[in-house]
């Protein structure tokens, strides 16, 4: 069993990693030109 | 805790991996064009699209600006969208069955103007042409084989491979000459297409916007060359002068004035601006003017190359009036 301090550290590490991973994905979706997953429209040319 | 740090690192790495995957596969999940083995692996409309929304710039623009409109970038406010559906034959058309006795079946093979770029299907010039001809009492069906940015080679590839099964009586070769081989190749391909389909050939030259300086300079000469190359037995319908006549006194036009490009409001006579003349992309100040003033608009065109709904109606009427039964 983990003590409260260890549990908090675990939460911080895993939570931070998840947030960082999501930020990286969001950056790719929003800032890479022509990566239009959120644009809800279609490319022709 | 070492395991926890490793797990955290793995999660971040997974995020990087997902982001990399998305970047590498960008544009592949939202395309309306796809390679088609039947026409030699060239790209054509995908089959069975169901109201795919396409966003485009609703004013003259550079080629570089075109992709930006899709994401609603702040620099481009003037956009419009339309919805694209295709049938199982990869055409912007209702399903096409066997031709009924007595039906005059026309196929319009062309580029984005024929496709109806920016326009809902019932208002494309191809569909309006069908209505115009039916109003004249003709039992007619018009097939839309228009694909954005199609060149004569792509039109030919579709015609030769897919065209024969539609039993058409008339080919509208609806594109201005461009691409490799110039007018010679364009004319040869148009004749080869009509011969393969055992159909009559009519050439339709789409209208040139005044905001297309190069097209404006060459369209008459181009039409003359096309007439010479396709021969006297083929009717060539040049639409630029028809559309320009309908623009008279309406909206903005680009005038070549003393070596400069002037944007003129034809309704008031006001000159919005004068900019250096350019044969290619316009001076940036002209695009900025359109962006800043939504009421600045060329009548009958939505950008520097595509007719709007009203322009499409004028094209349909002009073609219907010229097509012999």
Interface residues (C-beta under 8 A of the other chain):
Chain A: X6 X9 X10 X13 X14 X16 X17 X18 X20 X21 X22 X23 X24 X25 X27 X28 X29 X32 X33 X34 X35 X36 X37 X39 X40 X41 X42 X43 X44 X45
Chain B: X1 X4 X5 X7 X8 X9 X10 X11 X12 X14 X15 X16 X18 X19 X20 X22 X23 X26 X27 X29 X30 X31 X32 X33 X52 X53 X54 X55 X66 X67 X68 X70 X71 X72 X81 X84 X117 X148 X149
